[in-house]
Amino acid sequence: MKDMIKIMLVLALVFASIFIIVKATGVLSLDGINSALEKAQQIHPVYLIAIVVGLLFSDLFISVPTMTVSIMAGYFLGWPMGAMATLGGLYLAGITGYVISRIYGYRLLNHVYKDKQRLEDIHNHYSEYGPAILVICRAMPILPEVSCCMAGATRMPFSRFLTMYSLGTVPYALIITYVGSISSLENPTPVVMAAIGMSLTLWLSWFFLWRKMQKQ
């Protein structure tokens, strides 16, 4: 169990470092995202969809504020088009992370852990806890990328990965984009209530799962 948690923490540190660098350079900001979406909306919805998908896909590499982009997608595109664009970006990021890690992450784990028993323990532990982690991976930034990469690196069957990832991602995208579509600057209540409720539920779920993993 310690080896699995250690790998997850290392991955989280890598993604966090990239986010800090991007944030410090000012390459990606909320104002910049909002400005790009507003301009795209004035041109054609297709460009707006492309930006949403591209931003959410880039979350795999630079940790984009997923909830904010999803809310904006609902606001600018309406529902269900905003939900479709959001799901497209989230699935593209998740599946890409899984595939890349399945190819290269597995080889890396075999290179780092020469002890086959330790490697088998990592696989067994993620097989036990991985599905739950994928379902609640939206609980905090970076966790979605880490969980998808771990699923690929430990060779979780793709059908199982996709099912568990969908159980957490689809409701998340549908709810967040919907409240974004019915909210406005004059009436931000739906977004605020949904964000608080969803974040609290996911955080509590992650807290209890993490405690169980640590005790194990």
VOGU-3710 file (C-alpha; in Angstrom, 3 decimals, decimal comma):
1> mkdmikimlv> 0,000/0,000/0,000  2,841/2,419/0,844  4,329/1,964/-2,629  1,010/2,751/-4,324  0,454/5,885/-2,197  4,052/6,960/-2,815  3,599/6,707/-6,597  0,350/8,684/-6,440  2,019/11,418/-4,386  4,964/11,614/-6,805
11> lalvfasifi> 2,577/11,947/-9,754  0,617/14,616/-7,888  3,848/16,507/-7,194  4,793/16,415/-10,874  1,402/17,749/-11,994  1,420/20,372/-9,223  4,876/21,574/-10,262  3,720/22,027/-13,853  0,672/23,953/-12,630  2,811/26,273/-10,482
21> ivkatgvlsl> 5,134/26,996/-13,410  2,221/27,743/-15,748  0,538/29,902/-13,111  3,742/31,839/-12,450  4,342/32,540/-16,136  0,759/33,748/-16,611  0,293/31,578/-19,703  -3,141/30,456/-18,497  -5,456/32,580/-16,338  -9,176/32,740/-15,604
31> dginsaleka> -9,410/36,156/-17,235  -7,681/34,816/-20,317  -10,013/31,807/-20,471  -13,102/33,991/-20,087  -11,869/36,412/-22,765  -11,140/33,570/-25,207  -14,590/32,055/-24,677  -16,336/35,386/-25,170  -14,487/36,028/-28,434  -15,160/32,504/-29,688
41> qqihpvylia> -18,866/32,892/-28,911  -19,025/35,962/-31,120  -17,444/34,110/-34,042  -19,088/30,671/-34,073  -20,164/28,053/-31,457  -17,855/25,497/-33,072  -14,821/27,542/-32,005  -16,265/27,808/-28,515  -16,692/24,028/-28,318  -13,140/23,532/-29,602
51> ivvgllfsdl> -11,730/25,843/-26,908  -13,665/24,080/-24,131  -12,540/20,640/-25,320  -8,968/21,859/-25,770  -8,806/23,443/-22,303  -10,188/20,368/-20,570  -7,894/18,087/-22,548  -4,894/20,227/-21,574  -5,865/19,590/-17,941  -3,955/16,333/-18,355
61> fisvptmtvs> -0,734/18,310/-18,669  -1,159/21,699/-16,968  -3,992/21,334/-14,419  -6,746/23,597/-15,747  -9,519/24,739/-13,315  -11,956/22,092/-14,556  -15,011/23,186/-12,610  -14,651/26,815/-13,734  -14,244/25,857/-17,399  -17,242/23,499/-17,154
71> imagyflgwp> -19,393/26,228/-15,606  -18,335/28,642/-18,356  -19,143/25,992/-20,967  -22,685/25,766/-19,625  -22,984/29,546/-19,451  -21,705/30,300/-22,965  -22,980/27,216/-24,818  -26,116/26,438/-22,857  -27,246/22,965/-21,892  -26,864/20,242/-23,179
81> mgamatlggl> -24,304/21,500/-25,709  -22,073/22,719/-22,892  -22,312/19,302/-21,250  -21,355/17,538/-24,474  -18,318/19,782/-24,987  -17,259/19,305/-21,359  -17,639/15,530/-21,520  -15,682/15,475/-24,769  -12,750/17,268/-23,150  -12,833/15,242/-19,926
91> ylagitgyvi> -13,015/11,914/-21,759  -10,245/12,918/-24,152  -7,976/13,829/-21,227  -8,824/10,760/-19,153  -8,484/8,210/-21,939  -5,255/9,793/-23,227  -3,747/9,670/-19,739  -4,789/6,038/-19,398  -3,387/4,994/-22,785  -0,058/6,825/-22,384
101> sriygyrlln> 0,441/5,384/-18,901  -0,582/1,897/-20,001  2,183/1,987/-22,610  4,944/3,838/-20,773  3,878/3,862/-17,117  3,805/0,088/-16,904  7,354/-0,103/-18,271  8,466/2,573/-15,805  6,993/0,699/-12,837  8,755/-2,467/-13,953
111> hvykdkqrle> 12,005/-0,513/-14,203  11,653/1,156/-10,785  10,431/-1,916/-8,897  12,647/-4,859/-9,611  10,944/-6,765/-6,819  8,037/-8,481/-8,546  6,174/-8,895/-5,262  6,143/-5,141/-4,603  4,978/-4,524/-8,165  2,219/-7,083/-7,748
121> dihnhyseyg> 1,160/-5,430/-4,487  0,830/-2,065/-6,268  -1,359/-3,658/-8,921  -3,493/-5,467/-6,346  -3,991/-2,394/-4,182  -4,966/-0,172/-7,090  -7,241/-2,900/-8,350  -8,972/-2,729/-4,955  -9,102/1,045/-4,466  -8,660/2,356/-8,016
131> pailvicram> -12,317/2,067/-9,066  -13,468/4,143/-6,068  -10,715/6,699/-6,689  -11,816/7,075/-10,326  -15,425/7,661/-9,280  -14,521/10,464/-6,843  -11,467/11,787/-8,703  -13,160/15,177/-9,210  -12,807/15,793/-5,463  -9,681/17,886/-5,946
141> pilpevsccm> -7,335/19,243/-8,633  -4,692/16,872/-10,030  -6,455/13,747/-8,672  -8,192/13,019/-12,032  -4,865/12,985/-13,885  -3,205/10,877/-11,208  -6,031/8,342/-11,041  -6,214/7,896/-14,831  -2,438/7,506/-15,101  -2,412/4,981/-12,259
151> agatrmpfsr> -5,193/3,008/-13,942  -3,148/2,769/-17,119  0,161/2,041/-15,388  -1,357/-0,804/-13,372  -3,045/-2,209/-16,484  -6,608/-1,869/-15,217  -8,913/-3,310/-17,928  -10,052/-0,478/-20,183  -13,740/-1,377/-19,836  -13,478/-1,185/-16,047
161> fltmyslgtv> -11,545/2,079/-16,196  -14,069/3,647/-18,561  -17,032/2,500/-16,463  -15,661/3,826/-13,163  -14,406/7,050/-14,742  -17,817/7,601/-16,323  -19,665/7,036/-13,043  -17,887/10,043/-11,583  -17,367/12,206/-14,663  -20,765/12,115/-16,382
171> pyaliityvg> -22,874/13,285/-13,388  -20,229/15,903/-12,599  -20,295/17,354/-16,124  -24,085/17,261/-16,436  -24,713/19,002/-13,114  -21,977/21,636/-13,362  -22,783/22,663/-16,930  -26,504/22,770/-16,158  -26,097/25,139/-13,214  -23,741/27,188/-15,369
181> sisslenptp> -26,442/27,472/-18,031  -29,079/28,756/-15,583  -26,794/31,123/-13,682  -25,685/34,664/-14,403  -23,751/37,472/-12,791  -27,045/38,735/-11,400  -28,048/35,280/-10,144  -24,979/33,173/-9,242  -26,849/31,171/-6,574  -27,243/27,897/-8,595
191> vvmaaigmsl> -23,508/27,766/-9,338  -22,503/28,582/-5,760  -24,861/26,018/-4,209  -23,941/23,285/-6,692  -20,206/23,919/-6,324  -20,413/23,805/-2,528  -22,633/20,720/-2,452  -20,631/18,743/-5,000  -17,250/19,729/-3,573  -18,333/18,825/-0,035
201> tlwlswfflw> -19,702/15,447/-1,105  -16,591/14,543/-3,096  -14,221/15,822/-0,396  -15,911/13,757/2,318  -15,870/10,676/0,076  -12,160/11,165/-0,619  -11,404/11,816/3,067  -12,950/8,536/4,213  -11,366/6,564/1,363  -7,923/8,078/2,075
211> rkmqkq> -8,207/7,200/5,768  -9,115/3,641/4,861  -6,130/3,418/2,520  -3,775/4,747/5,185  -5,027/2,283/7,772  -4,509/-0,541/5,298
//
